C-alpha cells in the first residue's frame, strides 16, 4: 500500500517527491511553493510553525532547480522542503527553543544535522512549534500558542516535537527534525499519525542542538513513512568530530534493509509493564499490529523486560536532574519567564539527591546488558504501544490552566517511551489505528543498539500491508 | 515536615531556587513515587558499577555481525 495518494504535491511521501525532483517531473520551486501555501492555509488552525522564511526558501529552491538542470550530482534530499523543531541552530537565524527566554536568540554556528540536511539538497523553510525548551509531552506552548492536532484542534499534538508531528501529519512538509529525550519524537508521531524514529543514543550528532539532557537527548526525524525515515536517517547519522559523544559505528544502508520480508524475524511482546492499565482501544489496535506482522512472516513471542522497575525509576530522573542543572541559572534569576508547567517541572529536580542520579547512571550499562541478554537473546526486536492512552485534549492536560488531574495525565503520557531513552535503544513509532474520537494510535518498535535498519524494516513491512500512515486528517487537501 | 517543604528547604539551601508556583509544589510532592522506587531498588547497585560503562554497553549489546 505504498502507492502515492492522489491529490496535492504534498501528499507524496518524501522519497516519492525526491524521485520526482530527480527525474525532472517536479521542481523544487513547485514543492516549496506548495508547502508555503499549505502553511499559509492550514497553520492558522494547527499553529505548527514559529517562523518561516518563504523568500529565502524559494531562493534556495530556485538554486537547487538550476543545479539539477546543470546535470550536477544530486543529494538524496535534493529539492525537498523541510522545516525543523525550533531548536536546531543555524548561524544568524532565530532559534527560540519554544521559549520566551530565547525569543531573540540567534546562534553564531550551525548544527551539524542542519548542515548535513542542506548538503543533501533539502530546503529549510523555518522553525516549527515545540514545547518550551522541549519539556512537555503535550504541545502546550504559552509563548507561541499551543500546537493543535491536525486530526482535531481541541486535542494535543503531542510533545515536545509538536510542530514537527503536526506539520508532517497535515502534509505541510515532507519531514521534520524532532528531538527525543523521553518520547518527544515518538509521542507526537503517534498522536499525529506519522512515523518518527528515535535513534540509538550517540547515533546522531547533537552539535548545535539545544540541550536538555546530556545522557538521553536524541536527534531524529518525523516523516510520513518508514522509507522516508530511512532516507532521512542516512543523511544525518554518523560520527561528527564536533560532537565527541557521537558514535564511530558505521552507518548501515537503511533503505536497502527495507525488503518487506519478515521471515525468520522474531519479535517480542513484553509481558510486563508496557500494557499495565492500557486503554481498550489502544490494545485492540496493537492486537491488529501483531496479526499483520505475523502475516508478513514474523514469529511473535512473549518476553519479560528485566529490571523494569529500575528502568522506570532511573529513567524518570536522569533527564530531570540534567535539565534542572542546565536551567538552574534561569530558574534562579527569571523563573517567571517560564510557563507554569515548565518551572513546575524543573523545580523538583533540586530535591533529588546526587547519589540517586549517579546510581541511575551507574546501573545504566549493566541494565542495558541484561536487556541485551534476556530480551534480545530471544528476539530481534520488541514492540509496544507508544502510548497506553488515547490522545488527550489540550484542556485535560493544561497544568497552567489548573485543570484537575492534568499533572498526573501529563506524566503518564511518556510512561512507555521514557524507559527506552534510559536504555539508549533505537525506537520507531508507527501509526496503527484511529481511536473512537478519530485521533491516531501508534506502536513502537525497539531493537538492539545501532539496529535502526532492523526496526525500520519492521515498520516498512507493516506499512506495506496497512494504510494508517497514508490517511489524511480531515480538511487536509 | 512534608516532602514539599523538604524540597523547598533543600532547593533554597543548595541552589538558591525558590518554589515558583503551586504546580511546582505539587510536582515536588510527586517525588514520593521516585523515592518509593529508589527504596525498592536498594541493594541492587553493585560495588563495581561505574557510570562510564554505558557507551561500552551499547557496543557490547549491538547485533552480532554474521
HADDOCK unambig.tbl for C-alpha pairs under 7 A between the chains (distance, minus, plus):
assign (segid A and resid 310 and name CA) (segid B and resid 41 and name CA) 6.73 0.50 0.50
assign (segid A and resid 313 and name CA) (segid B and resid 34 and name CA) 6.17 0.50 0.50
assign (segid A and resid 313 and name CA) (segid B and resid 37 and name CA) 5.68 0.50 0.50
assign (segid A and resid 313 and name CA) (segid B and resid 38 and name CA) 6.92 0.50 0.50
assign (segid A and resid 331 and name CA) (segid B and resid 17 and name CA) 6.53 0.50 0.50
assign (segid A and resid 332 and name CA) (segid B and resid 16 and name CA) 6.50 0.50 0.50
assign (segid A and resid 332 and name CA) (segid B and resid 17 and name CA) 5.09 0.50 0.50
assign (segid A and resid 335 and name CA) (segid B and resid 20 and name CA) 6.50 0.50 0.50
assign (segid A and resid 340 and name CA) (segid B and resid 21 and name CA) 6.97 0.50 0.50
assign (segid A and resid 340 and name CA) (segid B and resid 23 and name CA) 6.96 0.50 0.50
assign (segid A and resid 341 and name CA) (segid B and resid 23 and name CA) 6.77 0.50 0.50
assign (segid A and resid 343 and name CA) (segid B and resid 20 and name CA) 6.62 0.50 0.50
assign (segid A and resid 343 and name CA) (segid B and resid 24 and name CA) 6.75 0.50 0.50
assign (segid A and resid 344 and name CA) (segid B and resid 20 and name CA) 6.93 0.50 0.50
assign (segid A and resid 344 and name CA) (segid B and resid 21 and name CA) 6.77 0.50 0.50
assign (segid A and resid 344 and name CA) (segid B and resid 23 and name CA) 5.36 0.50 0.50
assign (segid A and resid 344 and name CA) (segid B and resid 24 and name CA) 3.52 0.50 0.50
assign (segid A and resid 344 and name CA) (segid B and resid 27 and name CA) 6.51 0.50 0.50
assign (segid A and resid 345 and name CA) (segid B and resid 24 and name CA) 6.35 0.50 0.50
assign (segid A and resid 345 and name CA) (segid B and resid 27 and name CA) 6.64 0.50 0.50
assign (segid A and resid 347 and name CA) (segid B and resid 19 and name CA) 6.78 0.50 0.50
assign (segid A and resid 347 and name CA) (segid B and resid 24 and name CA) 6.18 0.50 0.50
assign (segid A and resid 348 and name CA) (segid B and resid 7 and name CA) 6.86 0.50 0.50
assign (segid A and resid 348 and name CA) (segid B and resid 24 and name CA) 6.86 0.50 0.50
assign (segid A and resid 348 and name CA) (segid B and resid 27 and name CA) 6.57 0.50 0.50
assign (segid A and resid 348 and name CA) (segid B and resid 28 and name CA) 4.70 0.50 0.50
assign (segid A and resid 350 and name CA) (segid B and resid 11 and name CA) 5.17 0.50 0.50
assign (segid A and resid 351 and name CA) (segid B and resid 7 and name CA) 4.81 0.50 0.50
assign (segid A and resid 351 and name CA) (segid B and resid 10 and name CA) 6.03 0.50 0.50
assign (segid A and resid 351 and name CA) (segid B and resid 11 and name CA) 6.14 0.50 0.50
assign (segid A and resid 361 and name CA) (segid B and resid 51 and name CA) 5.10 0.50 0.50
assign (segid A and resid 362 and name CA) (segid B and resid 49 and name CA) 5.54 0.50 0.50
assign (segid A and resid 362 and name CA) (segid B and resid 50 and name CA) 4.68 0.50 0.50
assign (segid A and resid 362 and name CA) (segid B and resid 51 and name CA) 3.96 0.50 0.50
assign (segid A and resid 363 and name CA) (segid B and resid 45 and name CA) 6.71 0.50 0.50
assign (segid A and resid 363 and name CA) (segid B and resid 49 and name CA) 6.45 0.50 0.50
assign (segid A and resid 364 and name CA) (segid B and resid 54 and name CA) 6.12 0.50 0.50
assign (segid A and resid 365 and name CA) (segid B and resid 53 and name CA) 5.33 0.50 0.50
assign (segid A and resid 365 and name CA) (segid B and resid 54 and name CA) 4.17 0.50 0.50
assign (segid A and resid 365 and name CA) (segid B and resid 57 and name CA) 5.17 0.50 0.50
assign (segid A and resid 368 and name CA) (segid B and resid 57 and name CA) 6.62 0.50 0.50
assign (segid A and resid 369 and name CA) (segid B and resid 57 and name CA) 6.07 0.50 0.50
assign (segid A and resid 369 and name CA) (segid B and resid 61 and name CA) 6.05 0.50 0.50
assign (segid A and resid 372 and name CA) (segid B and resid 61 and name CA) 5.42 0.50 0.50
assign (segid A and resid 448 and name CA) (segid B and resid 61 and name CA) 6.52 0.50 0.50
assign (segid A and resid 448 and name CA) (segid B and resid 62 and name CA) 5.24 0.50 0.50
assign (segid A and resid 448 and name CA) (segid B and resid 63 and name CA) 6.15 0.50 0.50
assign (segid A and resid 449 and name CA) (segid B and resid 58 and name CA) 5.74 0.50 0.50
assign (segid A and resid 449 and name CA) (segid B and resid 61 and name CA) 6.44 0.50 0.50
assign (segid A and resid 449 and name CA) (segid B and resid 62 and name CA) 4.77 0.50 0.50
assign (segid A and resid 450 and name CA) (segid B and resid 62 and name CA) 6.26 0.50 0.50
assign (segid A and resid 451 and name CA) (segid B and resid 63 and name CA) 6.87 0.50 0.50
